[in-house]
Amino acid sequence: MKWKHILTNHNETSERHSDEQLKSRYYKTTQSTALQVVKEMFEQMDGCRIVAISEERGEMSVSLTKGKKAFIVVTVISVRPFETAIDFSVTTETTWLPVDFGFSRQLIIRLYDELAKRLTYIGSGIYGEYE
């Protein structure tokens, strides 16, 4: 893990991320099912409030209001029938310094761990180069 992932108040996943744990993850499901599963996951999490959902765009905004405050944007994209990518962008609200000491990164990892219990994981990283 690199210092830049700790000394920031923002982390997000992407196809070619240098941190293996922050690479886009793919699941064997449809976009609408994935969005519904993500919605249910946040509804069941203590201290989470869904701010907005755009089913057409496959996006959801979530506010974490208990403990450390954070704003989460989830993007759900269908890449093929029954192959859907889910990405997270997390920004932590900090008081003094724009640093959350890895909280945003750890939150993304925990969200992916929870999704793995609910959806069939296919792989991560650059599409077609699954693990």
N, C-alpha and C positions, 0 to 999 in steps of 0.2 A: 504494500500500500504506500502511496506517495503522500508527502506532506500536504500537497495542494488539495487533497481530498479531505484533510482534517482542518487546515487553516482557511476555511471558507464557511459561508453560511448557506451555500447552494451546491447541490449535486444533482446530476441528471444522467439517465441512461442513454446510450446510443449504440448504433451498430458497431462502430470501430473504437469503442472506448478503451483506453489503456489499462483500466482496472477491469479484470475479468468479471468481477461481481457486479459491475455496472454496465454490462453489455445488454442490449435489448434481448428479451426472452420471448420465445415462441411457444404457443400452446395449440394442441389439437382441439380446436373449437371454432365456432363462428364468431364474428364480431359482436353480434347482438347478445349471444350467450356470455361471452367474455365480459362485456360491459355490465350485464346483469350480475354476474358473479362478483365483479369488482365492487359494484354498488352494494350488494349484500354484505361483502366483507367489511366495507367501511361503516355500514349501518350497525354492524355487530361490534365494532371497535369502540371502546370507551373513549369519550372525548373527541370524536370525529363528527364533523357536520358537513354534509354534502352541500356545496354552495351552488353548483350548476352542473347540468348534464346536457350534452349535445349529442344525441344518438346519431344524427346525420354525420357529424364530424368525428364521432368516436372519441369524444373528450369528456372528461369529468374534472371538476375542481372541488377540492376538499380542504377544509380548514381543521387543523389539529388544535384544539383549544385547552387540552388538559396537559399539565406538565409543561414541557417546552412547546411553545407555539410555533406552528409551521403551516405553510401553504403548499398543497400538493396538487400537481396537474398530472392526470393520467391520460395517456393516449393509447387507444386500442385500434389497431389497423389490421384488416383482413388482407393477407398477402396471396392466399390461394383458398379454395374451398377447404374449410376445416383446418386452416393454418393461420393463426392470428398472433400478431406481435403486440406486446404490452410494454410501454415505456413509462417511466416516472420522472418527474421534475419536482424536487423538494427544495423550498427556501425556508430557512428557519428565521424566526423573528429574534433578533439579538438586541440587547440593551446598549452595550458600549462599543464592542468591536464586532466587525462583520465576520465572526468566527463562531462555529458551533462545535468545534473539537470532534468532528466526525459524526455528529448526531444525524445529519441529513443522509449521509452515506449508510449508516446503520439502519435507519428507518427504511430506506429502499430495500436493503437486504432482507429485513424482516417482512416487508410487504411481499417480496418475491417468494420467501419461504412459506408464507401463508397461502399465496396463490398456488404453490406446488401441491398443497393439500386439497385444493378445490378443482384444479384443472390438470389435464395431462400435458406435462412438459415435453417439448420436442427438442429444443436446443437453444443456444444463444449466440450472439455475435452476428457477423455478416451473414445475411440470408443465404442459405445453401451450404454454409460451412458449419453445420451443426456439430455439437460435441458428440 
